[in-house]
Amino acid sequence: MEILGIDIGGSGIKGAKVNIETGELTTERFRIPTPDPSKPAAVADVVKEIVKHFEWKGPVGCGFPTVIDKGIARGHSNMDPEWVGVHIEELFRKKTGQPFKVINDADAAGLAEMSFGAGIDKKGLVFVLTLGTGIGSGVFLDGKLIPNFELGRLLHTNGKPIEYYAADSARQRKELSYKKWGKRLDVFLHHIIRLFSPDLIILGGGASKKYHKFEDILTIDVPILVAETRNEAGIIGAAMAGVGLVMSDDEAAQQ
Protein backbone atom coordinates (compact mmCIF):
# COMPACT_ATOMS: atom_id res chain seq x y z
CA MET A 1 0.00 0.00 0.00
CA GLU A 2 1.23 3.48 -0.90
CA ILE A 3 0.49 6.64 1.06
CA LEU A 4 1.77 10.14 0.47
CA GLY A 5 3.92 11.38 3.33
CA ILE A 6 4.72 15.07 3.86
CA ASP A 7 7.31 16.36 6.33
CA ILE A 8 6.96 20.04 7.26
CA GLY A 9 10.01 21.77 8.70
CA GLY A 10 11.18 25.29 9.40
CA SER A 11 13.36 25.42 6.28
CA GLY A 12 11.76 22.94 3.89
CA ILE A 13 8.61 20.98 3.16
CA LYS A 14 9.25 17.54 1.65
CA GLY A 15 7.01 14.83 0.30
CA ALA A 16 7.15 11.40 -1.32
CA LYS A 17 5.02 8.34 -1.86
CA VAL A 18 5.83 5.59 0.62
CA ASN A 19 5.29 1.84 0.61
CA ILE A 20 4.12 1.49 4.19
CA GLU A 21 4.73 -2.28 4.23
CA THR A 22 8.45 -1.88 3.51
CA GLY A 23 9.11 1.71 4.56
CA GLU A 24 10.63 2.47 1.17
CA LEU A 25 10.06 5.67 -0.78
CA THR A 26 8.54 4.73 -4.12
CA THR A 27 9.23 8.15 -5.67
CA GLU A 28 11.95 10.75 -5.44
CA ARG A 29 11.51 13.27 -2.65
CA PHE A 30 10.01 16.57 -3.75
CA ARG A 31 11.06 19.57 -1.68
CA ILE A 32 9.88 23.17 -1.57
CA PRO A 33 11.40 25.80 0.76
CA THR A 34 9.17 26.70 3.69
CA PRO A 35 7.57 30.12 3.08
CA ASP A 36 8.95 33.05 5.04
CA PRO A 37 6.95 33.99 7.02
CA SER A 38 5.61 30.47 7.51
CA LYS A 39 1.99 31.47 8.03
CA PRO A 40 -0.78 28.83 7.74
CA ALA A 41 -2.19 30.00 4.41
CA ALA A 42 1.23 30.11 2.75
CA VAL A 43 2.25 26.68 4.04
CA ALA A 44 -1.09 25.22 2.96
CA ASP A 45 -0.40 26.47 -0.56
CA VAL A 46 2.92 24.61 -0.57
CA VAL A 47 1.25 21.44 0.72
CA LYS A 48 -1.27 21.72 -2.10
CA GLU A 49 1.58 22.06 -4.60
CA ILE A 50 3.22 18.89 -3.27
CA VAL A 51 -0.04 16.93 -3.47
CA LYS A 52 -0.51 18.20 -7.03
CA HIS A 53 3.09 17.30 -7.96
CA PHE A 54 2.42 13.64 -7.15
CA GLU A 55 -1.07 13.75 -8.71
CA TRP A 56 -2.19 12.24 -5.44
CA LYS A 57 -5.75 11.25 -4.61
CA GLY A 58 -6.30 9.72 -1.20
CA PRO A 59 -5.13 9.90 2.42
CA VAL A 60 -2.06 11.98 3.27
CA GLY A 61 0.06 11.66 6.39
CA CYS A 62 1.89 14.76 7.58
CA GLY A 63 4.52 15.56 10.21
CA PHE A 64 4.46 19.05 11.73
CA PRO A 65 6.97 20.56 14.20
CA THR A 66 4.90 21.14 17.32
CA VAL A 67 2.53 19.41 19.72
CA ILE A 68 -0.50 18.16 17.80
CA ASP A 69 -3.72 17.42 19.68
CA LYS A 70 -6.50 15.87 17.59
CA GLY A 71 -5.22 17.67 14.50
CA ILE A 72 -4.82 21.04 16.26
CA ALA A 73 -1.47 22.81 16.71
CA ARG A 74 -0.87 23.59 20.40
CA GLY A 75 2.39 25.43 19.75
CA HIS A 76 4.40 26.69 16.79
CA SER A 77 8.06 25.74 17.45
CA ASN A 78 10.09 27.35 14.65
CA MET A 79 6.98 28.09 12.57
CA ASP A 80 4.92 31.30 12.60
CA PRO A 81 3.01 31.96 15.87
CA GLU A 82 -0.26 32.11 13.91
CA TRP A 83 -0.25 28.29 13.87
CA VAL A 84 -1.28 28.08 17.52
CA GLY A 85 -4.86 26.81 17.66
CA VAL A 86 -5.09 26.02 13.94
CA HIS A 87 -6.82 22.75 13.03
CA ILE A 88 -4.14 21.69 10.56
CA GLU A 89 -5.95 18.61 9.29
CA GLU A 90 -9.00 20.65 8.35
CA LEU A 91 -6.88 23.41 6.79
CA PHE A 92 -5.00 21.01 4.53
CA ARG A 93 -8.13 18.98 3.70
CA LYS A 94 -9.96 22.08 2.54
CA LYS A 95 -6.94 23.28 0.56
CA THR A 96 -6.24 19.97 -1.23
CA GLY A 97 -9.52 18.08 -1.17
CA GLN A 98 -7.74 15.08 0.38
CA PRO A 99 -8.02 13.66 3.92
CA PHE A 100 -5.06 14.45 6.21
CA LYS A 101 -3.66 12.95 9.38
CA VAL A 102 -1.16 15.30 11.09
CA ILE A 103 1.19 14.28 13.91
CA ASN A 104 4.24 15.74 15.61
CA ASP A 105 7.25 15.53 13.28
CA ALA A 106 9.52 13.85 15.83
CA ASP A 107 6.79 11.29 16.53
CA ALA A 108 6.69 10.62 12.79
CA ALA A 109 10.46 10.09 12.64
CA GLY A 110 10.23 7.80 15.66
CA LEU A 111 7.51 5.69 14.05
CA ALA A 112 9.72 5.15 11.02
CA GLU A 113 12.76 4.23 13.11
CA MET A 114 10.86 1.83 15.36
CA SER A 115 9.23 0.11 12.39
CA PHE A 116 12.02 0.02 9.81
CA GLY A 117 15.24 1.07 11.53
CA ALA A 118 17.30 0.57 14.68
CA GLY A 119 14.18 0.30 16.86
CA ILE A 120 12.77 -2.86 15.28
CA ASP A 121 11.59 -5.28 18.00
CA LYS A 122 13.03 -3.10 20.77
CA LYS A 123 10.97 -3.31 23.97
CA GLY A 124 10.84 -1.21 27.11
CA LEU A 125 11.02 2.59 27.15
CA VAL A 126 12.79 3.82 24.02
CA PHE A 127 13.65 7.44 23.20
CA VAL A 128 14.21 8.35 19.54
CA LEU A 129 15.96 11.73 19.61
CA THR A 130 16.43 13.88 16.50
CA LEU A 131 19.36 16.27 16.80
CA GLY A 132 18.89 19.18 14.43
CA THR A 133 17.51 22.71 14.68
CA GLY A 134 15.98 21.56 17.96
CA ILE A 135 15.85 18.25 19.79
CA GLY A 136 12.83 16.25 18.74
CA SER A 137 11.78 13.17 20.68
CA GLY A 138 9.64 10.19 19.81
CA VAL A 139 8.94 8.13 22.94
CA PHE A 140 7.85 4.48 22.78
CA LEU A 141 6.83 1.97 25.43
CA ASP A 142 7.05 -1.61 24.18
CA GLY A 143 6.83 -0.29 20.64
CA LYS A 144 3.77 1.90 21.22
CA LEU A 145 4.07 5.65 20.66
CA ILE A 146 3.50 8.05 23.56
CA PRO A 147 2.74 11.19 21.49
CA ASN A 148 3.95 14.76 21.92
CA PHE A 149 6.74 13.97 24.39
CA GLU A 150 8.88 17.06 23.71
CA LEU A 151 12.01 16.42 25.75
CA GLY A 152 13.93 19.21 24.04
CA ARG A 153 11.60 21.71 25.70
CA LEU A 154 12.72 20.77 29.21
CA LEU A 155 14.25 23.84 30.83
CA HIS A 156 17.98 24.25 31.22
CA THR A 157 19.53 25.96 34.27
CA ASN A 158 19.13 29.35 32.56
CA GLY A 159 15.38 28.89 32.29
CA LYS A 160 15.38 28.39 28.53
CA PRO A 161 14.57 25.13 26.68
CA ILE A 162 17.58 22.87 26.82
CA GLU A 163 17.50 22.33 23.05
CA TYR A 164 18.84 25.90 22.69
CA TYR A 165 21.92 24.64 24.54
CA ALA A 166 22.30 21.09 23.24
CA ALA A 167 20.76 20.87 19.75
CA ASP A 168 22.98 20.60 16.69
CA SER A 169 22.02 24.18 15.82
CA ALA A 170 23.72 25.29 19.06
CA ARG A 171 26.91 23.56 17.91
CA GLN A 172 26.78 25.43 14.63
CA ARG A 173 25.79 28.75 16.17
CA LYS A 174 28.61 28.63 18.74
CA GLU A 175 31.05 27.07 16.25
CA LEU A 176 31.78 24.26 18.69
CA SER A 177 33.79 21.16 17.90
CA TYR A 178 31.83 17.91 18.06
CA LYS A 179 33.67 17.00 21.26
CA LYS A 180 32.78 20.28 23.01
CA TRP A 181 29.22 20.02 21.79
CA GLY A 182 29.13 16.37 22.88
CA LYS A 183 29.61 17.53 26.48
CA ARG A 184 26.47 19.64 26.14
CA LEU A 185 24.54 16.71 24.70
CA ASP A 186 25.81 14.55 27.56
CA VAL A 187 24.28 16.99 30.07
CA PHE A 188 20.93 16.69 28.33
CA LEU A 189 21.08 12.89 28.16
CA HIS A 190 21.95 12.58 31.85
CA HIS A 191 19.01 14.86 32.67
CA ILE A 192 16.40 12.82 30.79
CA ILE A 193 17.82 9.56 32.11
CA ARG A 194 17.52 10.86 35.66
CA LEU A 195 13.89 11.83 35.02
CA PHE A 196 12.60 8.91 32.93
CA SER A 197 15.02 5.92 33.12
CA PRO A 198 14.78 4.87 29.46
CA ASP A 199 16.02 1.43 28.36
CA LEU A 200 17.42 2.60 25.02
CA ILE A 201 18.22 5.85 23.22
CA ILE A 202 18.30 6.10 19.42
CA LEU A 203 20.01 9.18 18.02
CA GLY A 204 18.79 10.56 14.70
CA GLY A 205 18.83 13.86 12.87
CA GLY A 206 21.73 15.44 11.00
CA ALA A 207 24.22 15.26 13.87
CA SER A 208 23.82 11.50 14.21
CA LYS A 209 25.80 11.08 10.98
CA LYS A 210 28.86 12.31 12.90
CA TYR A 211 28.28 10.09 15.94
CA HIS A 212 31.83 8.76 15.79
CA LYS A 213 33.10 12.29 16.50
CA PHE A 214 31.39 12.60 19.89
CA GLU A 215 30.62 9.00 20.88
CA ASP A 216 33.50 8.82 23.36
CA ILE A 217 32.35 12.04 25.09
CA LEU A 218 29.00 10.60 26.17
CA THR A 219 29.10 9.11 29.67
CA ILE A 220 25.59 7.74 30.13
CA ASP A 221 25.06 4.08 31.04
CA VAL A 222 22.02 3.59 28.77
CA PRO A 223 22.64 1.89 25.40
CA ILE A 224 22.76 4.19 22.37
CA LEU A 225 22.03 3.25 18.77
CA VAL A 226 22.30 5.44 15.68
CA ALA A 227 19.14 5.87 13.61
CA GLU A 228 19.04 4.07 10.27
CA THR A 229 16.18 5.79 8.44
CA ARG A 230 17.97 9.18 8.56
CA ASN A 231 16.66 11.90 6.21
CA GLU A 232 13.68 9.84 5.05
CA ALA A 233 12.35 9.14 8.55
CA GLY A 234 9.96 12.10 8.71
CA ILE A 235 8.32 11.28 5.39
CA ILE A 236 8.08 7.55 6.13
CA GLY A 237 6.58 8.10 9.58
CA ALA A 238 4.16 10.70 8.27
CA ALA A 239 2.89 8.24 5.68
CA MET A 240 2.49 5.61 8.40
CA ALA A 241 0.29 8.04 10.34
CA GLY A 242 -2.06 8.14 7.37
CA VAL A 243 -2.77 4.40 7.60
CA GLY A 244 -5.63 5.02 10.01
CA LEU A 245 -7.40 7.08 7.37
CA VAL A 246 -7.25 4.17 4.94
CA MET A 247 -8.61 1.79 7.57
CA SER A 248 -11.42 4.18 8.39
CA ASP A 249 -12.39 4.42 4.72
CA ASP A 250 -12.41 0.62 4.37
CA GLU A 251 -14.52 0.20 7.47
CA ALA A 252 -16.96 2.84 6.25
CA ALA A 253 -17.32 1.02 2.93
CA GLN A 254 -18.29 -2.19 4.73
CA GLN A 255 -21.10 -0.49 6.62
N, C-alpha and C positions, 0 to 999 in steps of 0.2 A: 504494500500500500504506500502511495506517495502522498505527502502533505507538504504544502508550502510553509517554510519556516522563515520568519523575519526577525532579525536581531537589531534592536534600536540602541544606539550608543550616542554619547555626546559629540563624537566627531564623524561618525558614519552610520548609515543604515544599510544593512546587508540582507540579502535574501537568496534562497535557493530551494529547489525541490529536494525532498529527503525521502529515502526509503526507510520507513520507520521500523521495519523488521531487521534491517542490517545496520542502520545508522549511517549509511553512505549517502553523500550528496549525489543526486542523479543529474544535476546540471552544474554549470559553472556558477560561482557566486556572482551576484550582481550587486554592486555597491554604489550608493549615492551619498555625497556628503550631507551631514545633518545641517538643516537650515540654521542660519544665525541671524536673528534669535530663533531658538528652537520652540516656537509657540505651537500649540496644538493644531491649528489649522494648517500651518506650513508643513509640519511633520506628517499630517494626514495626507496631504498632497503627494508627498514623497512615497508614502506607503501605497497609495493608489497607483503611482507610476511603477513601483516594483511588481505589484499584482498584475498590472497590464503588461509589463515586460515578459512575464512568464505565461501570459494568456491563461491565467489561472481562474478556474471556476470551482469553488468548493471551500471547505474549512481551511482557515489559516491560523497557525500558531505564532505567537509573537512574544519576544522577551523585551522587557522595558526596565530601565534602570531606577526603580524605586519600589517601595512597598506597594503591592497590589492587593486590594481587598475586594473580592467579587467583581473584578473588572475595573475598579475605581482606583486611581492614583492617590495614595495617602501622603506622598511627598513628591519631590522633583529631582533630587540628587543633583546631577550636573546639567539637567534640562531646565527650561524656563519655568519660573515659579507659577505661571498660569496653569500648569498641569495639575496642581493640587485640587482634588475634588472632581476631576474630569473622569467620566465613565469612558475609558479608552476603548473598550470593546464595542460600545455603541457608536462612538465617533468613527472608528475605522469601518464598522459594518455599513453605516450610512454613506460613508465616502466611497466604498468599493463595491457594495452590494453583496459582499461575501461574509459569512459568519467568522468571528474572531474569538480566540481564546488568548488572553494576555496574562503573563505571569512575570514575576521578578526575573531580571536577566541572569543573575547569579544562580537562581533556582534552576533556570533553563540549562545553564552550563553544567550544573551539578547532575541534573537528570541524564544528560548525555554521557557524562563521565561514569556514572554509576551503572549505566546500561551497556555502554560500549567501550569503556576505557579501563582505567586502573581500579575503578570501584566495583567491577563485576564480582558478584557473589560475596562482597565484603559485608560482614554483619557488625552489630554493635552501633555505637555512635560515631559517625563519620562526618568530618568537615571537609568540604571541597571549597578551597579558598582561591579566588582569582585575584592575582596581583597585577594591577594595572593603574588606571587613573585613580581608582579607589581600591578598597579591598572588599570584593564581593564574597558572599558565603552561602553555599548550599549545604544544608544540614540534613542528615539522613539517619534514621534509627531503624536498624535491620532492613535497610534498603528503601524505607518509606520516607518521602520528603516531609520535612517540617518547614512550611513555607515562611518566607519573609524574615529570616533569621539574620539580621544585618549586623554581623560582628564588627565590621569596620567602623560602625558608628558608636561603638563603646568609647567613652571619654578617656582621653589621656590625662596625665597629671596637670596639664595646662588648661584643662576644661574643654578642649576641642576634640572632635572625633579623632581617634587614634590613626585612622587611615591617612590623615594629613601628615602624620609623622612617619608611618611605616609602609605606605603604598609605594609602588614603583615610581609613581610620579614624583614623590618626595625625593627619591634617589636622583632622578633627573634634574629636578628643580635645584637641589643643593649640590649637584655635581659630585655626588658621593661615589666612592668605589663600591663594588659589590660587597666587599668585606665589611666596610663601615656601615653600609646600608643593612647588611645581614644582621648586625648587632641590634638595629632598630626592629627588624622583623622578629628577632629572637625575643625581644621584650613583649611584643604583641602576642606571640605564640605562648609564652609562659603565662601571660595574663588569661588567655582564653582557656588554657589547660587548667589553671587554678580554679576558674569559675565553673567549667563544664565537664572536665575529665573525659575528653573524647578518646576513642580507641584507635583512631587512625586519622591522619591529616593528608589530604591530597592537594598539592600545590599546582595551580593552573595560572592562566594569564601570561602576558608577554614575558615577565621576569622568570617564569619557571623554565624557560628555554636556557637560561644561564645558571641553573641550579648548581652546577659543578663549581661555580665561582664563589658561592656562599654556603655551600653545604656544610663545610667544616666549622663554620661560625655558629651554627645553630646548636643549642645545648639542651633541647627538650628531650624527654625520655619516651615520647610517643612516636610510633613509627610514621615516617613520611614517605609518600610516593609522589612521583611527578605525573601530572595529568597527561593523557595520551591523545585526547580528542582535540586539544589545542585550539586553533583559531576557528574551527568549525563547530565547537561545542555549543555556542549560543544559538546557532541556526538549527542544529540537530535537536537540542532540547526544546526549543520553541515549537518545532514541528511535532515533537512528542506530546506537547501540551494540547495540541489540536486534536489528538486522537479521541478525546471525550466527545467532541462535536460530531465526529463520524459515528460513534456508537449511539449517540442520541438520535441522529438522523435515521439510523437503521432500526432502532427501537420504535421510533415514531411510525416508520413505514409498516411495521408489523401490527400496529394497533388499528 
